[in-house]
C-alpha cells in the first residue's frame, strides 16, 4: 500500500469533516492550477505571435517588402576569408621621418600668372522661376507620381518629397513627411488629376483621384503568401500580374476592353470573399481598450477591400501607370547622394541642391544635353519643357 493511499484512509477514519476539508483543499488547488494554466496559455499565445512577427521581419527582403535591395547583401553572405598576413605593428600610411616627395612652393618662382575673377551680369541668376513653372505644369498634369524618403539635413532626419511626370521633376525638402510638407510644396493642394503613390495616408487628405502602387502591393502579397500561406494572397498576386500583362494590349488599342475589365473585377471580388473566410474578424478582448490588433494579412486584405478603385484605376485610364516606379527612380539619385556625401549642413543648402537636381532631372527627361542646359541657365535662359 503506497503512502498516498494510507494518508487518504487515515483522513477517512477521522470522520466526514476531515474528508470534506481534504476535498475542499483539493478543489482550491485545482482551481489555482487551472488559473495558472490559463495565464500560461495566454502567455504562450502572446509569445507565439511575437515569434511569428520576428520571423516575418527576418524573412523580409526587397522581393517581399519595401526594403531596398542594398539590404539584401547581407542575406546568406559568405564568411570572409582570413588573411595569412601578420600585423606589422606600424600605423597605416607614411611612416614617421620617411623621405617625402611633397612639391613645396618656392620663394622666388620662375613665372607668375595672375588669373582674375570675371563676373558677368547674368551670374547668380536664380532657378526659382523655373521651379515655380514646373510646379504649375505639374498641377495642370492629368497624372503625377509622388513619393517621399528620409534625408539627413542639419544632423537630423528630415524628408525629401518628389512630384514628377515623365517630363518633369520637382524635389522639395521639409522637416515633416505628411500633409504639412505637401502643403508647403504647393502642388497637391491645387491638384485635380490622379496622384500615384504608395498608400501613405497623408495623400488621401487631398481631393483628387488616387492610384496605389501595385508593385508595393505585389511585394506585400508575396510576404503574406510566404509567411501565412494564404490562398487569397496568391490568387490576388496572379490577378495583378495578369492585369499588368494586359497593359501592352491596352496601350496598342488605347484602352482595355470593358468585358475584360469586368472579368478582372469579378475575379477580384471572388478573391476578396476567399480572403474574408481565411481572415475572420478577431474578437475584441474585454480587458483591453481600443481597436483589436489585426494580423498583417488582415490589414492587407482590408486595404484591398476598401481601395479597390484606386488599386485597379490603371485598367480604366490609359494615362495611369501600374506602379509608382517613376517617382522611386527620381528618389534613387538622392539616396545615392546621401550615401556619398552623408548629409546637408543646412536647409538652405538642401533647397539649392534640390532645385538644381530638379532642373537637371527635367532636362535629362527631355533628352536635352545637360551641360548645354546648365550654360543656358547661367546665362539667364533656363530650359523649360514644352507641355503638349
JOTALIN-V487295 format. One record per pair of residues at least 12 apart in sequence whose C-alpha atoms are under 10 Angstrom apart, sorted by the first residue. I is the first residue (numbers start at 1). J is the second residue. Records with the same first field share a line. If there is no record, write none. Layout:
I = J ; J
This chain:
8 = 22
49 = 295
52 = 227 ; 228
53 = 227 ; 295 ; 296
55 = 227
56 = 223 ; 224 ; 226 ; 227 ; 228 ; 296
57 = 223
58 = 75
59 = 75 ; 223 ; 226 ; 227
60 = 72 ; 219 ; 220 ; 223 ; 226 ; 227
61 = 73 ; 75 ; 219 ; 223
62 = 219
63 = 216 ; 218 ; 219 ; 220 ; 222 ; 223
64 = 215 ; 216 ; 217 ; 218 ; 219 ; 220 ; 221 ; 222 ; 223 ; 224 ; 225 ; 226
65 = 215 ; 216 ; 217 ; 218 ; 219 ; 220 ; 221 ; 222 ; 223
66 = 198 ; 215 ; 216 ; 217 ; 219 ; 220
67 = 219
120 = 378 ; 379
121 = 379 ; 380
122 = 377 ; 378 ; 379 ; 380 ; 381
123 = 377 ; 378 ; 379 ; 380
124 = 377 ; 378 ; 379 ; 380
125 = 377 ; 378 ; 379 ; 380 ; 381 ; 382
126 = 352 ; 355 ; 356 ; 377 ; 378 ; 380 ; 382
127 = 352 ; 355 ; 356 ; 358 ; 359 ; 377 ; 378 ; 380 ; 381 ; 382
128 = 352 ; 355 ; 356
129 = 382
130 = 355 ; 358 ; 359 ; 377 ; 381 ; 382 ; 383 ; 384 ; 385
131 = 169 ; 170 ; 171 ; 355 ; 356 ; 358 ; 359 ; 384
132 = 170 ; 186 ; 187
133 = 384 ; 385
134 = 163 ; 164 ; 167 ; 168 ; 169 ; 170 ; 187 ; 358 ; 359 ; 362 ; 384 ; 385
135 = 163 ; 164 ; 168 ; 169 ; 170 ; 185 ; 186 ; 187 ; 188
136 = 186 ; 187 ; 190 ; 191
137 = 165 ; 168 ; 187 ; 385 ; 386 ; 387
138 = 163 ; 164 ; 165 ; 167 ; 168 ; 169 ; 170 ; 187 ; 188 ; 190 ; 191 ; 193 ; 387
139 = 163 ; 186 ; 187 ; 188 ; 189 ; 190 ; 191 ; 192 ; 193
140 = 187 ; 190 ; 191 ; 192 ; 193 ; 387
141 = 164 ; 165 ; 191 ; 192 ; 193 ; 194 ; 195 ; 387
142 = 165 ; 191 ; 192 ; 193 ; 194 ; 195 ; 209 ; 319 ; 320
143 = 164 ; 165 ; 191 ; 192 ; 193 ; 194 ; 195 ; 196 ; 209 ; 210 ; 211 ; 319 ; 320 ; 321
144 = 162 ; 163 ; 164 ; 165 ; 166 ; 168 ; 169 ; 188 ; 191 ; 193 ; 194 ; 195 ; 196 ; 197 ; 210 ; 211 ; 319 ; 320 ; 321 ; 324 ; 326 ; 327
145 = 162 ; 163 ; 164 ; 165 ; 166 ; 169 ; 194 ; 195 ; 196 ; 197 ; 198 ; 211 ; 213 ; 320 ; 321 ; 323 ; 324 ; 325 ; 326 ; 327 ; 328 ; 330
146 = 161 ; 162 ; 163 ; 164 ; 165 ; 169 ; 170 ; 188 ; 195 ; 196 ; 197 ; 198 ; 203 ; 324 ; 325 ; 326 ; 327 ; 328 ; 330 ; 331
147 = 160 ; 161 ; 162 ; 163 ; 164 ; 171 ; 196 ; 197 ; 198 ; 199 ; 200 ; 203 ; 324 ; 325 ; 326 ; 327 ; 328 ; 329 ; 330 ; 331
148 = 160 ; 161 ; 162 ; 163 ; 171 ; 172 ; 173 ; 177 ; 178 ; 197 ; 198 ; 200 ; 327 ; 328 ; 331
149 = 161 ; 162 ; 173 ; 177 ; 328 ; 331 ; 332 ; 334 ; 335
150 = 173 ; 174 ; 175 ; 176 ; 177 ; 334 ; 335 ; 338
151 = 173 ; 174 ; 175 ; 334 ; 335 ; 337 ; 338 ; 342 ; 343 ; 344 ; 350
152 = 338 ; 342 ; 343 ; 344 ; 345 ; 346 ; 347 ; 350
153 = 173 ; 174 ; 175 ; 342 ; 343 ; 344 ; 345 ; 346 ; 347 ; 348 ; 349 ; 350
154 = 343 ; 344 ; 345 ; 346 ; 347 ; 349 ; 350
155 = 342 ; 343 ; 344 ; 345 ; 346
156 = 175 ; 343 ; 344 ; 345
157 = 174 ; 175 ; 176 ; 343
158 = 173 ; 174 ; 175 ; 176 ; 177 ; 347
159 = 172 ; 173 ; 174 ; 175 ; 176 ; 177 ; 178 ; 181
160 = 172 ; 173 ; 174 ; 175 ; 176 ; 177 ; 181 ; 331 ; 334 ; 335 ; 350 ; 354
161 = 173 ; 174 ; 176 ; 177 ; 178 ; 181 ; 182 ; 185 ; 327 ; 331
162 = 182 ; 185 ; 327 ; 328 ; 330 ; 331 ; 354 ; 358
163 = 182 ; 185 ; 187 ; 188 ; 195 ; 196 ; 197 ; 326 ; 327 ; 330 ; 331 ; 358
164 = 195 ; 196 ; 326 ; 327 ; 328 ; 330 ; 358 ; 361 ; 362
165 = 326 ; 327 ; 330 ; 362 ; 365
166 = 326 ; 327 ; 362 ; 365 ; 366
167 = 361 ; 362 ; 363 ; 364 ; 365 ; 366 ; 367 ; 385 ; 386 ; 387
168 = 358 ; 359 ; 360 ; 361 ; 362 ; 363 ; 364 ; 365 ; 366 ; 384 ; 385 ; 387
169 = 326 ; 327 ; 330 ; 355 ; 357 ; 358 ; 359 ; 360 ; 361 ; 362 ; 363 ; 365
170 = 185 ; 187 ; 330 ; 354 ; 355 ; 356 ; 357 ; 358 ; 359 ; 361 ; 362
171 = 185 ; 330 ; 331 ; 334 ; 351 ; 353 ; 354 ; 355 ; 356 ; 357 ; 358 ; 359 ; 361
172 = 184 ; 185 ; 186 ; 350 ; 351 ; 352 ; 354 ; 355 ; 358
173 = 185 ; 347 ; 348 ; 350 ; 351 ; 354 ; 355
174 = 347 ; 350 ; 351
175 = 347
177 = 200 ; 202
178 = 200 ; 201 ; 202 ; 203 ; 205
179 = 201 ; 202 ; 203 ; 204 ; 205 ; 206
180 = 202
182 = 202 ; 203 ; 206
183 = 206
188 = 203 ; 205 ; 206 ; 207 ; 208
189 = 205 ; 206 ; 207 ; 208
190 = 206 ; 207 ; 208
191 = 206 ; 207 ; 208 ; 209
192 = 206 ; 207 ; 208 ; 209
193 = 207 ; 208 ; 209 ; 210
194 = 207 ; 208 ; 209 ; 210 ; 211 ; 310 ; 313 ; 317 ; 319 ; 320
195 = 208 ; 209 ; 210 ; 211 ; 212 ; 320 ; 324
196 = 209 ; 210 ; 211 ; 212 ; 213 ; 214 ; 310 ; 320 ; 321 ; 322 ; 323 ; 324 ; 325 ; 326 ; 327
197 = 210 ; 211 ; 212 ; 213 ; 214 ; 216 ; 323 ; 324 ; 325 ; 327 ; 328
198 = 211 ; 212 ; 213 ; 214 ; 215 ; 216 ; 217 ; 323 ; 324 ; 328
199 = 211 ; 212 ; 213 ; 216 ; 217 ; 303 ; 307 ; 310
200 = 212
209 = 309 ; 310 ; 313
210 = 307 ; 309 ; 310 ; 311 ; 313 ; 320
211 = 307 ; 308 ; 309 ; 310 ; 311 ; 312 ; 313 ; 314 ; 320 ; 321 ; 322 ; 323 ; 324
212 = 307 ; 308 ; 309 ; 310 ; 311 ; 312 ; 313 ; 314 ; 321 ; 322 ; 323 ; 324
213 = 310 ; 311 ; 314 ; 321 ; 322 ; 323 ; 324 ; 325
214 = 237 ; 240 ; 241 ; 244 ; 310 ; 311 ; 312 ; 314 ; 321 ; 322 ; 323 ; 324 ; 325
215 = 240 ; 241 ; 322 ; 323 ; 324 ; 325
216 = 323 ; 324 ; 325
217 = 236 ; 237 ; 240 ; 300 ; 303 ; 304 ; 311 ; 323
218 = 233 ; 234 ; 236 ; 237 ; 238 ; 240 ; 241
219 = 237
220 = 233 ; 237 ; 296 ; 297 ; 300
221 = 233 ; 234 ; 235 ; 236 ; 237 ; 297 ; 300 ; 301
222 = 234 ; 236 ; 237
223 = 296 ; 297
224 = 296 ; 297 ; 298 ; 300
225 = 237 ; 297
227 = 296 ; 297
228 = 295 ; 296 ; 297
230 = 274 ; 275 ; 278 ; 279 ; 297
231 = 271 ; 274 ; 275 ; 278
232 = 268 ; 270 ; 271 ; 272 ; 273 ; 274 ; 275 ; 276 ; 277 ; 278 ; 279 ; 297 ; 301
233 = 271 ; 272 ; 274 ; 275 ; 297 ; 300 ; 301
234 = 271
235 = 267 ; 268 ; 270 ; 271 ; 272 ; 274 ; 275
236 = 267 ; 268 ; 270 ; 271 ; 272 ; 275 ; 304
239 = 264 ; 265 ; 267 ; 268 ; 271
240 = 264 ; 268 ; 311 ; 312 ; 322
242 = 264
243 = 256 ; 260 ; 261 ; 264 ; 312 ; 314 ; 315 ; 322
244 = 314 ; 315 ; 321 ; 322 ; 323
246 = 260 ; 315
247 = 314 ; 315 ; 318 ; 321 ; 322
250 = 315 ; 316 ; 317 ; 318
251 = 318 ; 319
253 = 318
254 = 317 ; 318 ; 319
255 = 314 ; 315 ; 316 ; 317 ; 318 ; 319
256 = 314 ; 315 ; 316 ; 317 ; 318
257 = 315 ; 316
258 = 315 ; 316
260 = 315
261 = 312 ; 315 ; 316
264 = 312 ; 315
265 = 308 ; 309 ; 312 ; 315
268 = 304 ; 305 ; 308 ; 312
269 = 304 ; 305 ; 308
271 = 301 ; 304
272 = 301 ; 302 ; 304 ; 305
273 = 305
275 = 297 ; 298 ; 300 ; 301 ; 302 ; 304 ; 305
276 = 298 ; 301 ; 302 ; 305
278 = 297 ; 298
279 = 294 ; 295 ; 297 ; 298 ; 299 ; 301 ; 302
280 = 298
281 = 294 ; 298
282 = 294 ; 295 ; 298
311 = 323
330 = 357 ; 358 ; 361
333 = 357 ; 361
334 = 354 ; 357
356 = 374
359 = 373 ; 374 ; 377 ; 382 ; 383 ; 384
360 = 373 ; 374 ; 383
362 = 383 ; 384 ; 385
363 = 382 ; 383 ; 384 ; 385
365 = 385
366 = 383 ; 384 ; 385 ; 386
368 = 383 ; 385
370 = 383
